[in-house]
Amino acid sequence: MVVKVGILGSGFAAEFHMQSYSEIPNAKVVAVASRSRAVEFARRWGIGKYYTGEDFIEKLCSDKDIDAVDIILPNFLHLKAVQICAENRKNIIIEKPLGRSLAEAKEMLNAVNRYGVLHAYAENQVFIPQIDRVMNMVKNGAIGKVFWVRSREAHFGPHSPWFWDKDLSGGGSLLDMGCHSIEVTRKLINNKASEVLGWGDLLVHKDKTKAEDNSIVLVRYSGGELGQAENSWAAHGGLDLRYEIYGSEGAIFVDVTRETGIRVFTTAPEERVGYVVEKAEVARGWLYPIWREFELYGYLYELRHFIDSFEKGELPRENFNDGVEVNRIIDAAYRSFKSKRWEPLSD
């Protein structure tokens, strides 16, 4: 069986998804829809159908040839897209974060449960090969009992204008990148989060946004474990993605974007260097090109798992239930920004 996929969105992340689908034999992208750029995207990727206009979501979701919809839209369109997909009985893949808030995330979970559709939460970092290997090592007790996970993801700011609008995005660096760190840590610790202490501030991009461009969040778990997420939209040097996992019998360090196996120093014109890595600010000096970003960042493996799950009629291991828990933790962190104290998680 081939799962026929319709893609909602044609932006930056959609490129990683398409690169991945091209290597998944039991998936076929049959249509793409976006407000204005679907035509060029469809021609470039050889997709047979495209939908545009203000009602592009409704058009794609009503296509009877589609089995599953991959939602790669700005955050403010997630709830609407999920509701329309579910009403049309389409299985759903959605890019992180699930919602702009816990309330939105819970509405989406209710929608997929009400209509009985399968749902996948596209948290790609859980599927990064190095992270997957580390999770297996932790599960097997390689470093004893994990008591502290420290993560950092940073760059100099997002690539699309809507990210900077707090009403559209729902938040700043915490919601945009902290959702990654929080979910990976949650799976590594494998316990229930109980309370959150957060700090966030607008230190650099005051001319662009009212959201936080830097944040630090501590999550305390029921077994006393601590998760620490550092995130920045104001750090120069390109994408910086690291994890440190400390256990009673050892420690593990993961650096996805610096220890790539490739180091380049160049003074050549940037047009001769070409694309280097996501969020690279320049293409001169010391560079750390990444080989097959869509694979190294986990997109290939997450989408392969989601498609295999849909083919079998099974709920993927990363689904809307996980997205809801991430939004629950982030909501508590934003409350802590204001209260300056530990905040319990809401129901």
N, C-alpha and C positions, 0 to 999 in steps of 0.2 A: 504493500500500500504506500502511496505517495501522499503526504500531507500537503494540501494546497494552501499556500499562505498569501494573505493580503497584508501589505505594509501600509501603516498610517504614519506618514512623515517622510521627509526626504532630506533631512539635515545631516550633520556631522556623524552622529552615531549610526544613522541608517547605512552609511558606507561600511562600517564594521560588520553590521548585520548581513549585508549583501555579500561581502567577502566570505563570511561564514557559510551562508546558505549555498554558495557555489561549491562547497566541499561537503555538503550533506546530501547524499544520494536520495534519501526518502523524503526530501522537502523540495517543493517547487513554488517559487514566488510567481503568482499568476497575475497580481495586480498591485499597484501602488497608488496612494492618494495623498495629496497635500493641497493646501489652498492655492499655490501658484507654481510650484517647481516640479510637479509630478511628471510633466511631459518630458522634460530634459532628462530626469532621473530614469524614467522608463526606457527611453531610447539608449541611454548609455549602458544600462544593465540588461537590455534585451527583454524587458518585461512586456508582456502582450497587451495588458490593459492599464489604463490610468484614469484617475478621477480628479477633477479640480473644482474650484468654486467654493462658496461659503458652506455648502452642504456636503463637502467631500467625505466627511465621516459617514453620514447616512448612506451615501452612494456606495462606498466600498463595503460597508457592513451588510447591505442588502444584496450583495452579489452572491448568487446561489452556488457559484463555482468555488467559493472560498470555504475551507474547513476551519482555519485558524487566522486570527488577526494579530499582528505584531505592532503594538502601539509604541511609536518612537516620537512622541509629540511633546511639546512644552508642558510643564507641570499643570498649568491652569486648564488644560484640555483633557487631563487624564480621567476625571470622574465622568464627564460627558461621554467620552469615547468608550469607557468600560460599560456604562449603562446601555448604550446603543448596541455594542457588540453582544452583550449578554441577552438583550431582548431579541436579537436575531439568531440566538443559539450558536454563536461562534466561540470556539475555544480561544483563550486570550493569553498572549505574552505581553508584558508591559515593562518598559524601562523604569529604572529607579528614579526618584523615590516613588512609592505607590501613590501617596497623596501629599498635598501641601500641609495637611494636618491629620491628626488621628481621626477626627470626625469624617473627613473625606475618605480616608483609607477604609474605615469601617463601612461606609456606604458602598464602596466598591466590593468589599468582601460579601456584604449582604446581597448585592446584585448577582454575583456569580453563583452564590449558593441558591438563591431564589430560582434562577433559571437552569441550574444544574450543569453549568459549563465548566470545563477544566481550565485552570488558571496557573500561570507561571509568572513569578516575580524575577525579572531579569537583573539580579545582582551579580554582575559578571565577576567581581573579585572573589567570590566564593569558589568560582570555577577556574581561577588562575592556576596553571599547573603546579607552580611552587607552593601555593596556598593549599591546594588539594593534597599534595604530598605531605605538607606539614600537618594538616588535619588528621591524616591517617597515622602519622607518627605520634601525635598527641593522644589520639584514641587508643593506640597500642601501649601507651604509658612510657614512651621513650624519654620524657623529661619529668616523669612523676606527675604530681598534681599541679596543674596550672593555677597560679595565684595572681598573675598580673600580665595583661596584654597591653602593650603600648603601640599605637599606630600613628603615622603621620602621612597626610596627603596634602600637597601644596603645589600651587603654581601662581601665575600673576593675574589670574582672572579668566572667566568663561568667555566662550567664543561667540555667543549669540546675545543680541540686545535684551531679550526677554528675561534672561537670568538676572539682570541688574534691577529689574522692576520687582520690588518685594511683593506687590499684590499678585503679580503673575506667577512668580516663582515660588512664593510661600516662605522664603528665607534666603539666607546667604550661604557662606561657605559651609556651615554646619549641615544644612539640609542637602546641599548639592554634593558634598564630598563626605561629610560625616556619616551619611547613610551607608556608605561603603564600609567604613571603619567599624561602625557599630555592629553591622550584621556579621562581618567576618569574626569580630571579637566574640559576639554572642554565640556563634557556632563553635569557636575554639574553647570557650569556657563551658559551654553546654550546661548552663544553669539558668535560673530565672532571675531577671533583673529586678531589683527592689527599690533603688533610689538613685537619683542623679544630681550631680553638682556641675553647673556649667558657667562658663565665662565666654562672652563674645563682645566684640566691639568693632566699630568702624574706624580704622586707623589710617588708611591710605586712600581708598577710592571714594572720598566724600563727594566728589563731583559726579559720580555715576550712580550711586545707590544709597538707600536708607537701611539696607540689610547689613549684617555683620560681615566683614571681610576677613576676620580672624576669629578663631574659636578654640576653646579647650573644653572637653567634656569628660568627666569621670563618672563611670557607671559602676555602682556596687551591686554585686550579685548575692544570691541567697546563701551561698557557701562562704561568703567573705571575700570572694575574688574581686579584682578591680580591673575594669576596662578603661583605657585612657585613649581618647581620640583628639589629635591635634590637626586642625585644618586651616588652610590659608588661601585666600585669593590675592595675596600681596607678596608672595615669595618669588623672587627672580630665579632664573636658572632652569626653567622648564618643569615638566611634571616630576614631582618627587613623591614616591610611593614606597613606604617602608613599614615593616611590622617587627616587633620584638616580643617574643613569648617567653615568659619566665616561669619555670616549674620548680618543684621541690628537689628535683634531681638533674636539672640542666636548664638550658636556654636555647632558643632558636631565633635566628635573625634572617629576615627576608628583605631584600632590596630589589624591587622589580625593575626600577627605571635607571639605576646607576650601574649595577653589575650585569650588564647586558651581554658581555662577551665582545663588544665592539667599542673601541675608543678611537676617535678621529680628532686630529688637530688640523685646521685649515684656515688659510687667509684668502682663499679663492672667492670670487663673487658668489653671492648667495644663490643666484639663478643656476650656477653650475653645480651647486651642492644638492639642491632639491629638498624634498621633504625629509625631515630628520625624525621627528617624534611629536606626538600630541603635545600641544601647548608650548612648543619651542618658540622662544622669542626671537632668536637670531640663528643663522646657520653659518657662523664663523667662530673661530677659537676652538676650545675643547667641546666636542660633541659626543653624544652617546646614542647613536642610532639604534632603534629597536627593530628586530627582525620579526616580520609577520605580527604586527601589533594586535590584530584581531584574534590571533591565537594566544599570544603571550598574556593579553589582558583577560582571557577567559571567554570571550564571546563565542568562539567556535564550539567550545565544550559545553557551555550553557545551552546554546541553541540546539546542539545535537541531542542533549539530554531531554530538552523540552519536546522536540519533535518525536523522539523515540517514545516518550511518555504518552503523547497524544495518540500516536499510532496504536499503542497498547490500550488506550482508554484509561490511563492511570494519571493520578495527580502527581505532578513533578515534585521533587524533594525541596525545591525552592519555590514557594507559592505565595498567594496573597496573605495567608496567615502570617508568614514571615514579614511581609511588608508592613502589616498592621503593627507588629511588635516593634519594628524599627521606628515607625511614626510615633508610637507610644513613648519610646525613650526620648526621641527628639522633642516632642511636645513638653516633656518634663524638663528637658535641658533649657528650652526657651523660657519656661516659667522660672527656672533657677537664674537665668540671666537677670531677671528683674528682682527676684526675692533675695539674691545673694546667699542662698542657703540650699542644703540638700532638699530635693523635692521627691516625694513618692510618685510612683507611676499611677496614672488614672486608669479607671476601668473603661 
